[in-house]
Amino acid sequence: MIVDLEPVTKDNWRASAALTVHAEQRDFVADVEHYLCMCAYGELWHALAVTLEGQVVGFCMWAVDDDRSRWIGGVVVDAARQRQGIGRALIKTLRDKLGAEPGTPNVALSYQPSNTAARALYLSLGFVETGEEDDGEVVARWTPTVPVVPTR
């Protein structure tokens, strides 16, 4: 599956903000509106709409840390579109894109220890838990062994 990652703009922010997750996932992610505010009013995160065949099906954001590592955060796949491979395609696409940036030592993300679905997905895509914690979340990092050429 191929998804597109597009900057959130005046044309797609409403569709991004309308994304929802299943009730049991609400403890693991914030509402997309919260993430959009972090991106708009903070100086760190950049918002991306995840599209499939022109339709917004997810959201994520990325940042660059002081050590030049790239971070993935705020990953949301709409409840109606889950279990279709979108999350896997999103993480792989963004991981490869960020990992290909010159000077990037690794790509990092974090998740709550009880989020077993996220953990399984990230580990299956080559992320390795480092023993670090960030705000009580498990940190995992992916380090490309060879230069990565983004698929999109």
N, C-alpha and C positions, 0 to 999 in steps of 0.2 A: 504494500500500500504506500502511496505517495501522498503526503500532505504538504501544503504550502504554509509557510510562516510569513505573515505580513504584518508590518507595523500597524498598531491600532490607530485609526484615523477617525475623522468626523464621519466617514462613511460606514465604519464597521463597529464603532464603540458600543452602540446600542445592542447589537447582536452579541457582542462579547459580554456585556453586562447582564444580558438575559440568560446566560448559561447557568444551569443548576446541576447539582450532584444529588445522589441518593441520600436519604436521611442519615443513614449510618456512616456516611463519609463527611458529614458536616463538621465533625470534630477534627478532621485532618486538614481541611482547607478553609480559607476565608472566602467570603463572597467576592466575585470578580470586581465589584465596585471598590472594595477595599484595596485590591491590588492595583487597580487603575489610579487610585489616589496616591498610592506609594510611588507609582511611576511618574505621575504628573507633578507631584509636589515635593518629592524627594530628589536626591541628586545621584542616585545609584542605579535604580532598576529601569529597564526598558520593556515596554509591553508589546506582545505579539499576539495577533489573532491566528488561530490555527484553522485553516480552511481545507475543505475537501469538496472538490467539484464546485468551487465558488461559494459554498455555504460555510459560515462560521460554525465549527463543531467543537472548538476548544480554545483555551487561552494558556499562555505561559509568559514568563518574563525572564530576563537575563541581566547579569551585571558583571562588572570586572572588579575583582578584589585588589587590595594593595599589593599582593604578591603576584599580580597579573593572572591569577587563575580566573576562569570564567565560571559563573554560578548560574544554575537553572533554578527557578523558583516559581511559585504560584501556579503549578500545573493543574489545570482543570479540563476535563473532557465532559461534555454535556451528558447528563444521565441517559438521555434517549439514544446516545451514540456510543455508549460504553460497550466493551467486550467485542469490538469490531477491529481491533488492531490500531486504533487511532493513537492511543497513548504511547504504544511502542514506537510507532512511526514518528510521532512528535519528538520523543526523547532522543531517538537515534538521529533524526535530522538535525535537531538543535545541537546535540553533542558533537556531531561531525562538523557542523558549521563553526561552532565556537572553538573546537579543538584545532581547526585549520588556521586560526588567527595567529600570525607571527608572534612569537614570544610567550605563547600560552603554555604554562607548565602542566596544567590539568584542567579538567572540567569537574566542578563539584556541585552537589545538591545535598539536601538534608530532608529527613522525614521523621515523623514520630515513631518511636520504637514499636508501638502497637499497630502501625499501618503495614500489615504483613503483605498486602497486595502490592503496595508501592515498593517495598523492599524486594520482593521477588522479581518484579519488573526491572528495577535498576540493577540488581545483581546479575540478572540474565543478559543485560546489555553491557556487562564488563565493568560496572562501577564496583569499587572495593571499599568496604567500611574501613575507616582509618583509626577508629578509636576516639576521634574528636567528637565533641558535642557542640551544637550551636543552639542556644536557647532551649535546651533539653531535647533537641532532635539529634538523631544519628547523622553524621556526615559521611558521605561516600564520594570517592573521587575516581575519575576515569582519566588515565594517561595514555595517549596514543603512543604506540611503539614505533610507528612510522608516520610521516606527514600524512594527514588526512585530506582528501579532496572531497569537499561537500557534494552531496548528491543533488542538491538544488541550490 
